[in-house]
Amino acid sequence: MAQIKKNRIQQVPTKPGVYFFKDDAGDILYIGKAKHLRNRVRSYFQQSKHQSAKNVSMIKRIADVEWLVVRTEVEALLTEANLIKQHQPHYNVSLKDDKSFPYIRITKEPYPRVFITRKIARDGSKYFGPYTDVLHLRRSLKAVHKIFPVRSCDYFIDDTSIAAKKVSLCLDYHIKKCQGPCEGMVSESDYNEMIKQVIQFLQGRTKDTEVYIQEQMEKASDEMRFEDAGMYRDQLHAIGRFKDRQRKVTADFEDRDVFALAKEEDYGVAVIVRIRNGRITSREKLSLRNLDESDGVMMETIITRFYLESDFIPKEISLPAEPENQKQLIQWLKDKRGGAVHFTIPQRGERAKEVRLAFQNAKLLLGEWMINRKKRRELVPKMVNQLQEDLQMKVPPRRIEAFDISHLGGTNTVASMVCFVDGKPRKSEYRKFKVKTVDGIDDFASMREIVHRRYKRVKEEGAGLPDLILIDGGKGQLSMAVSALRELGLDYLPIIGLAKRLEEVFVPGQSEAQSIHKQSPGLILLRRIRDEAHRFAITYQKQKRTDSVTKSIFHALPGMGEKRVQKLLSEYKNVETIAGLEPDQIQSDLKFPKLIAEAIVEMAIKNK
């Protein structure tokens, strides 16, 4: 294997770009960037006692390396961040809840909307965030709608829709919460002038907003528009109340973000304090896992991931340590901001106090996280903890979802999914599936279809993902399930196959079964879950077979429409019961014609 890697390394180009380490199954283990790709990749395979434990573990699993050449180091930095966010490789730093951070979005429309979103649309819209403190986020958006008459509807409004009168004024207009752009009650230029004030407000520059509203109030008063003047007065009061909630920390009015990082074991919490106009406007946090890098590398990762989707970057960023690739980071942030950006690493004075304040927040949040983690670990049943050890998983598999396929000679093929949480069945989350795309006997293709359908829906609904997926079957079924997950971008989820014959456990990328003691509580738990999935699948398959047989029998008889079949089956338990009846009884009980009653009994006797 080492010789193969060496030959492959010689093919790696010497240009800047991004590299991907993959295992035997083709799954991405790690994504990195480099100014000189070949030198960086080669460094992993050189004999060195300074390799970290994480790198040693990863190198053992590397079967191939691929790369993506880019034009500049800055482009490599950005490409790496986007790909890590998309693929979430096992050996990269894991950013907890990375995919669900909310933002405030200002749409790119003639009459923009302002709302909370968790999805980034590349359509020219502006995004403010990310916000990790949802309470502060909602408070900020509530203040925006209280201060500014921004429309709250979802319609697309432009000159054409106004002329066609597609949208009518709603209650918001009549209670002065909207200026009525839908019917042309405000010009596009005036509305967008207000949106500029919204942007300044979200950037923390409330002074500019106050001056603007004060001018509008005085103008309305001079023109004897007293109702409008009263509205502007209320807006000024709302800004004042919003500012009162923000802590004043300095007389220095330079906008800046202050970063800090607290670490313990391979866990970390980064805190970002936003300071605008001398006030703390928000405190965001990022929870990090799988830390095994220098502080400089960690700061680079945190800065890149935090500003990846944000449209507002301050001129000054205070840091506790110099980030790796500082020059490239600053160039990227300058391009994104459209203006100068500089990093400071304060050692004394007010700036240093702010960094210490951020660090104390990070330390407290990390301590809280570690305490909760310890409590959760103590609550995990011993069987689950043993299974974690048996499979060498990073976290205990508290939620396990298991799949099985069942059919009768290739007909009525169905599948089951059972869910166990902390070693106990959660029957409310069991699911049954009809196999739709596979004809005949093909357990491999059926498994792929069901796993794909299950997790495509989970992904679309944003529901919780399992800690472990269990497939009833060996390497073939497992391989097809992994293929389905890979297509969905979920191949990082832990998944195993449990073969029936020798109770062997298989994991992706390894040809040999795992060496787990047959009496291990972890393996006993897996067998219990697998057997429950099998029972649930068999039960559903029998039900389908019974329904199919029953319906096909009596629907085929002349004179037996849907209502008569339903009446027959609701009166008598099954085909065997009907076969034991006399036609006269059916005729008497159900008021069916004599010929139809005789045909029913005859059909039941043939098929019982």
Wavefront OBJ file of the C-alpha trace (Angstrom):
o trace
v 0.000 0.000 0.000
v 2.868 2.403 0.861
v 4.413 1.913 -2.613
v 1.071 2.654 -4.274
v 0.769 5.871 -2.259
v 4.305 6.882 -3.204
v 3.597 6.436 -6.912
v 0.357 8.338 -6.561
v 2.061 11.210 -4.718
v 4.410 11.727 -7.683
v 1.338 12.533 -9.797
v 0.164 15.299 -7.455
v 0.802 18.716 -9.076
v 3.024 21.385 -7.563
v 0.401 24.142 -7.886
v -1.852 25.677 -5.185
v -5.082 23.826 -4.537
v -7.131 21.503 -2.349
v -6.386 17.822 -1.674
v -8.738 15.002 -0.620
v -7.605 11.889 1.257
v -9.912 8.912 0.606
v -10.262 5.428 2.081
v -10.754 2.064 0.331
v -14.464 2.742 -0.143
v -13.797 6.106 -1.800
v -15.097 8.075 1.180
v -13.403 11.399 1.945
v -11.371 11.236 5.164
v -9.828 14.699 5.131
v -9.784 17.871 3.030
v -6.840 20.268 3.142
v -5.329 23.141 1.158
v -1.765 23.925 0.169
v 0.355 26.438 -1.699
v 2.396 23.512 -3.078
v 0.114 20.444 -3.241
v 2.755 17.751 -3.739
v 4.966 18.896 -0.859
v 2.011 19.130 1.506
v 0.648 15.682 0.615
v 4.126 14.098 0.791
v 4.646 15.475 4.319
v 1.961 13.140 5.692
v 3.861 10.020 4.612
v 7.339 10.965 5.767
v 8.602 9.179 8.856
v 8.153 11.570 11.762
v 7.659 11.121 15.463
v 5.854 14.459 15.552
v 2.701 13.208 13.804
v -0.408 13.705 15.932
v -2.517 10.740 17.060
v -5.288 11.881 14.726
v -2.919 11.979 11.727
v -1.477 8.555 12.572
v -5.000 7.089 12.645
v -5.944 8.834 9.382
v -2.779 7.846 7.487
v -3.484 4.154 8.183
v -6.824 4.510 6.368
v -5.657 6.557 3.355
v -5.975 4.554 0.121
v -5.936 7.372 -2.422
v -5.454 11.108 -2.819
v -7.254 13.420 -5.234
v -6.844 17.132 -5.769
v -8.391 20.266 -7.199
v -6.008 22.869 -8.612
v -6.987 26.540 -8.176
v -5.439 29.819 -9.316
v -4.389 31.379 -6.019
v -3.828 30.607 -2.350
v -6.853 32.772 -1.467
v -9.036 30.675 -3.768
v -7.648 27.514 -2.137
v -8.603 28.871 1.302
v -12.186 29.553 0.247
v -12.560 26.299 -1.720
v -11.343 24.267 1.257
v -13.854 25.955 3.603
v -16.786 25.346 1.233
v -15.859 21.702 0.606
v -15.401 20.947 4.317
v -18.818 22.453 5.016
v -20.353 20.356 2.224
v -18.700 16.986 2.961
v -17.887 17.239 6.713
v -15.001 14.725 6.543
v -14.324 12.613 9.605
v -10.820 13.964 10.331
v -11.498 17.674 9.759
v -12.518 19.943 12.625
v -16.247 19.495 13.135
v -18.282 22.667 13.605
v -21.350 21.770 15.667
v -24.672 22.824 14.044
v -22.707 24.338 11.155
v -25.520 23.732 8.683
v -28.258 25.374 10.701
v -26.919 28.790 11.716
v -29.587 31.429 11.054
v -29.020 34.727 9.242
v -31.041 37.872 8.616
v -31.599 38.115 4.877
v -32.355 41.267 2.883
v -33.577 40.132 -0.517
v -32.427 41.575 -3.818
v -35.796 42.824 -5.100
v -37.196 46.222 -6.164
v -38.907 46.313 -2.741
v -36.695 44.088 -0.522
v -37.945 41.867 2.301
v -36.151 41.336 5.637
v -36.491 37.987 7.387
v -34.701 35.125 9.168
v -33.362 32.271 7.051
v -31.130 29.216 7.396
v -30.648 28.764 3.659
v -28.204 30.819 1.613
v -29.442 31.761 -1.874
v -26.772 33.113 -4.233
v -29.041 35.698 -5.821
v -27.489 38.953 -4.669
v -29.321 39.041 -1.329
v -27.460 40.442 1.698
v -26.927 38.278 4.802
v -26.232 39.389 8.353
v -24.906 36.805 10.753
v -24.348 34.033 11.490
v -26.327 34.316 14.732
v -25.782 31.555 17.265
v -27.853 33.363 19.887
v -31.349 32.941 18.431
v -32.907 35.089 21.175
v -30.731 38.029 20.165
v -31.497 37.351 16.498
v -35.262 37.489 17.031
v -34.900 40.551 19.238
v -32.926 42.316 16.483
v -35.455 41.422 13.778
v -38.340 42.473 16.024
v -36.592 45.830 16.540
v -36.175 46.222 12.750
v -39.905 45.697 12.155
v -40.821 47.987 15.030
v -38.548 50.800 13.858
v -38.909 50.470 10.087
v -42.132 49.893 8.075
v -40.639 46.973 6.127
v -43.166 44.830 4.299
v -43.729 41.374 5.818
v -45.509 39.679 2.890
v -43.855 37.127 0.582
v -45.002 38.597 -2.740
v -42.609 39.736 -5.460
v -43.456 43.379 -6.030
v -42.291 45.531 -8.938
v -43.782 48.161 -11.254
v -45.509 45.461 -13.337
v -47.261 43.827 -10.359
v -48.285 47.264 -9.037
v -49.746 48.308 -12.414
v -51.603 44.988 -12.715
v -52.930 45.355 -9.120
v -51.890 41.794 -8.338
v -51.525 42.487 -4.592
v -53.827 44.491 -2.357
v -53.093 46.518 0.749
v -53.224 44.507 3.957
v -53.760 45.358 7.628
v -50.056 46.247 8.109
v -50.524 49.338 5.916
v -53.509 50.581 7.889
v -51.713 50.220 11.245
v -48.590 51.979 9.877
v -46.385 48.871 9.865
v -45.925 48.950 6.077
v -45.766 51.755 3.540
v -47.912 49.910 1.010
v -45.482 49.254 -1.863
v -47.895 46.642 -3.251
v -50.213 49.433 -4.487
v -47.504 51.992 -5.193
v -48.085 53.988 -2.007
v -44.316 54.492 -1.677
v -41.774 54.952 -4.455
v -39.057 52.363 -5.041
v -36.329 54.928 -4.292
v -37.899 55.982 -0.964
v -38.432 52.366 0.077
v -34.834 51.479 -0.710
v -33.604 54.539 1.185
v -35.327 53.026 4.216
v -33.637 49.640 3.487
v -30.255 51.422 3.593
v -31.135 52.535 7.108
v -32.082 48.947 7.993
v -28.649 47.785 6.798
v -26.906 50.444 8.892
v -29.010 49.462 11.898
v -28.086 45.765 11.515
v -24.437 46.761 11.182
v -24.738 48.423 14.579
v -24.547 52.001 13.304
v -27.662 53.164 15.162
v -26.422 56.772 15.342
v -26.811 57.216 11.570
v -30.297 55.739 11.780
v -31.266 58.053 14.641
v -30.064 61.128 12.725
v -32.024 60.048 9.628
v -35.245 59.398 11.557
v -34.839 62.646 13.524
v -34.604 64.544 10.227
v -37.685 62.769 8.883
v -39.621 63.563 12.081
v -38.742 67.262 11.898
v -39.614 67.406 8.209
v -42.998 65.743 8.826
v -43.677 68.155 11.685
v -42.787 71.218 9.553
v -45.151 69.948 6.846
v -47.859 69.419 9.508
v -47.921 65.650 8.908
v -48.316 65.058 12.613
v -49.319 61.400 12.320
v -46.091 60.638 10.413
v -44.093 62.695 12.901
v -45.589 60.617 15.726
v -44.573 57.437 13.929
v -40.953 58.672 13.619
v -40.981 59.631 17.296
v -42.036 56.090 18.224
v -39.247 54.718 16.031
v -36.668 56.834 17.890
v -37.992 55.544 21.216
v -37.736 51.950 19.929
v -34.090 52.501 18.953
v -33.374 53.920 22.402
v -34.875 50.867 24.109
v -32.887 48.557 21.815
v -29.632 50.391 22.638
v -30.367 50.151 26.373
v -30.157 46.357 26.068
v -26.633 46.602 24.658
v -23.743 46.885 27.064
v -21.464 49.915 26.580
v -17.839 48.803 26.802
v -15.711 51.606 25.375
v -15.640 55.188 24.190
v -13.849 53.943 21.043
v -16.412 53.795 18.233
v -14.394 51.646 15.810
v -16.469 48.628 14.709
v -14.758 45.309 15.418
v -15.248 41.622 16.120
v -13.368 40.058 19.032
v -12.480 36.348 18.845
v -11.444 33.941 21.596
v -11.074 30.153 21.860
v -11.214 27.849 24.888
v -10.143 24.180 24.483
v -10.338 20.986 26.507
v -9.298 17.586 25.149
v -10.467 17.665 21.510
v -13.425 19.953 22.269
v -13.491 23.723 21.923
v -15.775 26.747 22.031
v -15.011 29.894 20.059
v -16.740 33.117 21.096
v -17.117 36.123 18.804
v -18.135 39.394 20.442
v -19.476 42.005 18.016
v -18.722 45.596 19.069
v -20.460 48.387 17.170
v -20.330 52.079 18.135
v -18.663 51.218 21.441
v -21.403 48.744 22.427
v -21.542 44.954 22.533
v -24.302 44.180 20.046
v -24.099 40.356 20.186
v -22.109 37.392 21.394
v -21.895 34.420 19.032
v -20.406 31.007 19.746
v -19.117 28.109 17.667
v -18.854 24.657 19.245
v -15.958 22.670 17.787
v -15.019 18.985 17.846
v -12.028 16.962 16.718
v -9.434 19.621 17.625
v -5.845 18.564 17.099
v -4.156 21.587 15.566
v -2.127 24.613 16.639
v -3.903 27.761 17.813
v -2.944 29.496 14.547
v -4.559 26.791 12.404
v -7.640 26.786 14.645
v -8.031 30.581 14.377
v -7.800 30.345 10.587
v -10.521 27.673 10.563
v -12.811 29.644 12.891
v -12.429 32.940 11.004
v -13.009 31.291 7.624
v -16.077 29.360 8.702
v -17.604 32.297 10.612
v -17.362 34.788 7.746
v -18.025 32.295 4.945
v -21.647 33.371 4.360
v -21.685 36.759 6.099
v -21.999 39.996 4.122
v -20.750 42.318 6.853
v -17.142 42.165 7.990
v -15.759 44.932 10.239
v -12.556 46.760 9.484
v -10.888 45.439 12.638
v -10.776 41.873 13.994
v -9.169 41.273 17.408
v -7.637 37.830 17.935
v -5.904 35.954 20.771
v -3.283 34.477 18.409
v -1.990 35.054 14.894
v -3.894 32.875 12.412
v -2.222 30.589 9.918
v -2.101 31.958 6.344
v -2.801 35.455 7.649
v -1.982 37.164 4.358
v -4.448 35.034 2.384
v -7.141 35.429 5.047
v -6.874 39.216 5.016
v -6.957 39.318 1.209
v -10.125 37.182 1.143
v -11.828 39.327 3.810
v -10.807 42.545 2.001
v -12.329 41.261 -1.239
v -15.499 40.225 0.598
v -15.802 43.505 2.499
v -14.785 45.726 -0.370
v -12.437 47.639 1.911
v -9.520 47.372 4.288
v -9.426 44.687 7.002
v -6.721 44.203 9.601
v -6.082 41.762 12.452
v -4.910 42.915 15.882
v -3.490 40.726 18.651
v -3.725 43.132 21.606
v -1.435 42.587 24.585
v -2.528 45.473 26.812
v -5.128 48.181 27.156
v -8.860 48.177 26.304
v -8.506 45.824 23.324
v -6.730 43.196 25.445
v -9.535 43.427 28.046
v -12.080 42.710 25.296
v -10.169 39.584 24.206
v -10.007 38.423 27.840
v -13.753 39.061 28.199
v -14.436 36.934 25.096
v -12.129 34.196 26.427
v -13.931 34.119 29.805
v -17.233 33.683 27.954
v -15.725 30.885 25.854
v -14.340 29.171 28.949
v -17.701 29.300 30.743
v -19.567 27.958 27.716
v -17.021 25.167 27.251
v -17.295 24.210 30.931
v -21.089 24.056 30.609
v -20.792 21.902 27.475
v -18.338 19.475 29.127
v -20.548 19.125 32.226
v -23.599 18.375 30.064
v -21.558 15.948 27.985
v -20.450 14.131 31.123
v -24.047 13.942 32.360
v -25.215 12.553 29.023
v -22.411 9.985 29.027
v -23.389 8.835 32.509
v -26.984 8.376 31.356
v -26.004 6.207 28.393
v -26.724 2.501 29.041
v -23.729 0.174 29.386
v -24.694 -1.761 26.241
v -24.516 1.429 24.174
v -21.175 2.405 25.691
v -19.836 -1.095 24.984
v -21.052 -0.863 21.389
v -19.200 2.441 21.044
v -16.048 0.695 22.222
v -16.606 -2.370 20.019
v -16.995 -0.237 16.891
v -14.373 2.340 17.946
v -16.851 5.189 17.489
v -16.119 8.735 18.610
v -19.531 9.159 20.276
v -21.924 6.601 21.775
v -24.548 5.418 19.248
v -27.533 6.587 21.255
v -29.877 6.647 18.273
v -29.670 3.582 16.033
v -31.826 3.050 12.936
v -31.923 -0.464 11.456
v -33.217 -1.698 8.057
v -34.398 -5.082 6.787
v -35.937 -6.319 3.512
v -38.679 -8.969 3.302
v -40.457 -10.600 0.348
v -42.241 -13.789 -0.683
v -40.559 -15.283 -3.719
v -39.868 -11.809 -5.103
v -43.448 -10.555 -4.627
v -44.834 -8.075 -2.118
v -41.309 -6.839 -1.351
v -41.324 -4.521 1.658
v -38.804 -3.012 4.049
v -38.747 -1.956 7.671
v -36.875 0.613 9.675
v -36.819 0.381 13.453
v -35.402 3.000 15.785
v -33.689 2.351 19.127
v -32.751 5.208 21.459
v -30.401 4.427 24.361
v -30.837 0.717 23.685
v -34.663 0.795 23.830
v -37.162 0.613 20.940
v -38.959 3.836 20.055
v -41.939 2.398 18.194
v -43.445 5.784 17.333
v -40.502 6.243 14.960
v -40.692 2.843 13.246
v -41.310 3.103 9.485
v -42.647 0.686 6.831
v -41.783 0.908 3.118
v -43.118 -0.615 -0.080
v -40.270 -1.257 -2.511
v -41.232 0.649 -5.671
v -38.374 0.492 -8.169
v -37.196 -3.125 -7.921
v -38.778 -6.137 -9.622
v -38.153 -9.712 -8.507
v -35.608 -10.819 -5.914
v -32.895 -8.194 -5.488
v -32.219 -7.439 -1.842
v -29.219 -5.254 -2.733
v -31.141 -2.857 -4.980
v -34.105 -2.872 -2.584
v -31.849 -1.873 0.306
v -30.356 0.971 -1.726
v -33.804 2.292 -2.642
v -35.092 2.259 0.938
v -32.006 3.842 2.522
v -32.017 6.556 -0.147
v -35.727 7.290 0.342
v -35.431 7.381 4.124
v -32.517 9.805 4.372
v -33.564 11.957 1.429
v -36.745 12.685 3.365
v -34.868 13.186 6.648
v -32.563 15.636 4.881
v -35.434 17.562 3.278
v -37.313 17.818 6.575
v -34.214 18.774 8.551
v -34.922 15.974 11.042
v -32.278 14.464 13.341
v -29.837 11.965 11.861
v -28.940 8.680 13.619
v -25.664 8.044 15.427
v -25.478 4.624 13.743
v -27.234 2.892 10.836
v -27.559 -0.900 11.007
v -28.144 -2.914 7.834
v -29.460 -6.473 8.093
v -27.031 -8.194 5.735
v -23.418 -8.565 4.765
v -21.019 -6.639 2.559
v -23.351 -6.511 -0.463
v -26.283 -4.870 1.299
v -23.908 -2.609 3.217
v -22.194 -1.449 0.032
v -25.520 -0.514 -1.569
v -26.627 1.399 1.530
v -23.330 3.331 1.567
v -23.854 4.127 -2.127
v -27.265 5.649 -1.337
v -25.827 7.752 1.489
v -22.973 8.940 -0.712
v -25.426 10.140 -3.352
v -27.151 12.224 -0.658
v -23.876 13.602 0.732
v -24.442 11.705 3.997
v -21.706 9.092 3.674
v -20.068 10.444 6.836
v -22.804 8.770 8.911
v -21.559 5.667 10.784
v -23.061 2.552 9.161
v -22.498 -1.205 9.632
v -23.875 -4.479 8.292
v -24.757 -7.462 10.493
v -24.625 -10.731 8.553
v -27.034 -13.442 9.757
v -24.962 -16.570 9.200
v -22.070 -15.990 11.622
v -23.343 -12.784 13.264
v -20.428 -10.899 11.687
v -20.228 -7.096 11.746
v -18.917 -5.356 8.623
v -17.945 -1.700 8.263
v -17.440 0.215 4.981
v -13.987 0.042 3.473
v -12.869 -3.087 5.343
v -13.117 -6.532 3.753
v -12.782 -8.446 7.010
v -15.460 -8.614 9.699
v -14.886 -6.743 12.950
v -13.421 -8.818 15.758
v -16.148 -8.436 18.375
v -16.588 -11.026 21.120
v -19.771 -13.036 20.575
v -20.938 -12.366 24.148
v -20.218 -8.638 24.023
v -23.211 -6.611 25.299
v -22.704 -4.363 22.262
v -23.123 -7.251 19.816
v -26.099 -8.565 21.795
v -27.732 -5.136 21.405
v -27.084 -5.176 17.641
v -28.669 -8.636 17.334
v -31.687 -7.495 19.318
v -32.174 -4.476 17.043
v -31.611 -6.564 13.889
v -34.164 -9.171 15.064
v -36.709 -6.431 15.782
v -36.211 -4.983 12.283
v -36.696 -8.488 10.843
v -39.861 -9.069 12.918
v -41.323 -5.728 11.873
v -40.562 -6.393 8.185
v -42.039 -9.921 8.279
v -45.198 -8.657 9.997
v -45.681 -5.984 7.343
v -44.926 -8.419 4.533
v -47.544 -10.888 5.836
v -50.078 -8.088 6.159
v -49.412 -7.001 2.577
v -49.700 -10.592 1.360
v -52.999 -11.095 3.184
v -54.399 -7.823 1.878
v -53.257 -8.659 -1.629
v -54.779 -12.145 -1.589
v -58.032 -11.031 0.014
v -58.599 -8.163 -2.366
v -57.609 -10.056 -5.499
v -60.048 -12.854 -4.667
v -63.273 -10.930 -4.206
v -62.703 -8.005 -6.540
v -62.499 -10.532 -9.373
v -66.072 -11.767 -8.859
v -68.841 -10.337 -11.100
v -71.117 -8.021 -9.122
v -68.533 -7.415 -6.371
v -67.748 -3.727 -6.360
v -65.667 -1.861 -3.795
v -68.542 -1.273 -1.371
v -69.608 -4.925 -1.345
v -66.003 -6.117 -0.825
v -65.572 -3.687 2.095
v -68.875 -4.811 3.599
v -67.870 -8.481 3.291
v -64.404 -8.005 4.840
v -65.671 -5.846 7.691
v -68.277 -8.503 8.570
v -66.007 -11.571 8.421
v -62.463 -11.885 9.774
v -60.612 -13.528 6.844
v -60.813 -15.899 3.881
v -60.780 -18.992 6.122
v -63.850 -17.747 8.033
v -65.763 -17.053 4.808
v -64.867 -20.507 3.456
v -66.613 -22.105 6.470
v -69.928 -20.284 5.893
v -73.055 -21.285 4.001
v -74.155 -19.003 1.119
v -77.529 -18.547 2.848
v -75.799 -16.981 5.882
v -73.929 -14.458 3.745
v -77.144 -13.695 1.851
v -78.987 -13.176 5.157
v -76.253 -11.183 6.946
v -75.267 -8.883 4.106
v -78.384 -8.878 1.893
v -76.278 -10.011 -1.098
v -77.965 -11.789 -4.070
v -77.918 -15.583 -3.757
v -75.674 -16.137 -6.816
v -73.067 -13.684 -5.511
v -73.121 -15.301 -2.028
v -72.539 -18.731 -3.592
v -69.668 -17.366 -5.730
v -68.054 -15.794 -2.638
v -68.054 -19.047 -0.671
v -66.775 -21.023 -3.670
v -63.916 -18.533 -4.211
v -62.998 -18.585 -0.505
v -62.880 -22.402 -0.396
v -60.508 -22.438 -3.395
v -58.116 -19.934 -1.836
v -58.200 -20.643 1.881
l 1 2 3 4 5 6 7 8 9 10 11 12 13 14 15 16 17 18 19 20 21 22 23 24 25 26 27 28 29 30 31 32 33 34 35 36 37 38 39 40 41 42 43 44 45 46 47 48 49 50 51 52 53 54 55 56 57 58 59 60 61 62 63 64 65 66 67 68 69 70 71 72 73 74 75 76 77 78 79 80 81 82 83 84 85 86 87 88 89 90 91 92 93 94 95 96 97 98 99 100 101 102 103 104 105 106 107 108 109 110 111 112 113 114 115 116 117 118 119 120 121 122 123 124 125 126 127 128 129 130 131 132 133 134 135 136 137 138 139 140 141 142 143 144 145 146 147 148 149 150 151 152 153 154 155 156 157 158 159 160 161 162 163 164 165 166 167 168 169 170 171 172 173 174 175 176 177 178 179 180 181 182 183 184 185 186 187 188 189 190 191 192 193 194 195 196 197 198 199 200 201 202 203 204 205 206 207 208 209 210 211 212 213 214 215 216 217 218 219 220 221 222 223 224 225 226 227 228 229 230 231 232 233 234 235 236 237 238 239 240 241 242 243 244 245 246 247 248 249 250 251 252 253 254 255 256 257 258 259 260 261 262 263 264 265 266 267 268 269 270 271 272 273 274 275 276 277 278 279 280 281 282 283 284 285 286 287 288 289 290 291 292 293 294 295 296 297 298 299 300 301 302 303 304 305 306 307 308 309 310 311 312 313 314 315 316 317 318 319 320 321 322 323 324 325 326 327 328 329 330 331 332 333 334 335 336 337 338 339 340 341 342 343 344 345 346 347 348 349 350 351 352 353 354 355 356 357 358 359 360 361 362 363 364 365 366 367 368 369 370 371 372 373 374 375 376 377 378 379 380 381 382 383 384 385 386 387 388 389 390 391 392 393 394 395 396 397 398 399 400 401 402 403 404 405 406 407 408 409 410 411 412 413 414 415 416 417 418 419 420 421 422 423 424 425 426 427 428 429 430 431 432 433 434 435 436 437 438 439 440 441 442 443 444 445 446 447 448 449 450 451 452 453 454 455 456 457 458 459 460 461 462 463 464 465 466 467 468 469 470 471 472 473 474 475 476 477 478 479 480 481 482 483 484 485 486 487 488 489 490 491 492 493 494 495 496 497 498 499 500 501 502 503 504 505 506 507 508 509 510 511 512 513 514 515 516 517 518 519 520 521 522 523 524 525 526 527 528 529 530 531 532 533 534 535 536 537 538 539 540 541 542 543 544 545 546 547 548 549 550 551 552 553 554 555 556 557 558 559 560 561 562 563 564 565 566 567 568 569 570 571 572 573 574 575 576 577 578 579 580 581 582 583 584 585 586 587 588 589 590 591 592 593 594 595 596 597 598 599 600 601 602 603 604 605 606 607 608
